[in-house]
Amino acid sequence: MAELKYQPVSHDQKAFLEKAMKRKGFKEAYEGLADEYALVRELLAARSRAGLTQEAVAELMGTTKSAVSRLEAAGRHAPSMTTLRKYARAVGCHLEIKLVPDSRPTKGSDRIAKKRSAG
């Protein structure tokens, strides 16, 4: 059997997005998945820094390559904290979760501000 050599397919993400944003409904759907895409970028960057394949990460996590592939695919499912911790450990990282205040007030923040000033 012939030896298979990995040959990545080139992909211009910026050009792809520019073209896709012109399609009806794409921009809203894409923006709705912004957090998921940000998570995927973090996962892929961490795995790349660690120099690991999906197979290697799967072995370190005690799971399958297909499970790692699903984890690294945006919008498919919401991973558990346990899964994210295992992935982080496998790629030599720790998991850090942050709640970052919005720069604009929300309904909830208005309600809290009124309670504080009344109390």
N, C-alpha and C positions, 0 to 999 in steps of 0.2 A: 504494500500500500504506500502511496506517495506521502511524503511528509507535508503536513499543512503548516504554512507559515502565516502568522497573524499579519494582516495588512489592513490597517484602519482605513475607513472611508472618510474622505475629507468632508467637512460640514461647516458652512459659514452661518453660524447662529444669527448674527446680526442681519445678514441678507434674508435669511429665512423669516425672521420676525418682521422685518420691514414689509415683505410681501404678504405675509399672513395677516398682519394688522389691517390690511385693506379689505379682507373678507368680512362679510356681515356677521356680527356676533362674536368674532374671534377675540377682539380686544377686551370685551366684557368678560368672556370666559377665561382668558389668560390672566387678567387682573384679579379675577376671583380665586385663582390658584397661586397667587404671588407667594404666600407663605409656604405652600408645598414646594414650589420651585426653589425658594431660598433654602429650604431644608435639603433638597436634593443636591443643590450646588455645594452645600457644606459637606454632605456625605461623600460626594465624589472627590472633592478637594482633599478631604482627610485621607481617603483611600489612596489617592494619587501620591500624596506626601509620604504615606507609609510604604509606597511601592508594592502594594498588594493587588492581587487579582480578586475577582468576586469569589472564586473557588477558595482562595486562601482565607479570605474574611469569613466565608461560610464555615470552614473547618475550625477556625478560631472561635466562632460563635456557637458551634455545635449545631449547625443547621445546614441547609442545602444551598447550592448556588442559585437555584430558582427563587428561593426566599430572599436572598440578598438582592437579586435582580428586581423583584417586586418592591422591596424597600427603597431601592434607588430610582424607582419610576414615580414621577409626580402624579398626584391625583388618583392613584389606584386605591389606596387605603390609608388609614391613619395608624401608624405604628405605635405600639405601647411604649411606655417609659422603659420597661424592662428590655425590650428589643433595642431601643436607642442606646441604652447603657451598654449592652453587649456589643453592639456595633462600635461604639466609641472605644471600649477597651480593646477590641480586636485591631483597631487602626492606631492604637497608641495614644488615645485621647481620653478626656473625661467629658461628661455631658454637663452642659451649663444651660439653664433655662432662665430667661429674663422676661419680665413684663416691663415694657418701655412706655412711659407716659406719652400720650398723644400731644402734639403741639396745639391742637385745637380742643376746646371744651366739648364734652359729650353730654347727653341728657343726664347720665348718672353723675357726672362731676358737678353739674349745676345743682342737682338735688342734694348732693353732699355738702356743697358750699352753703346752701340755704339752711340746712340742718345745723351746721357749725355756727353760722351767724345768729341763729335763733336760740341756740342752746347755751 
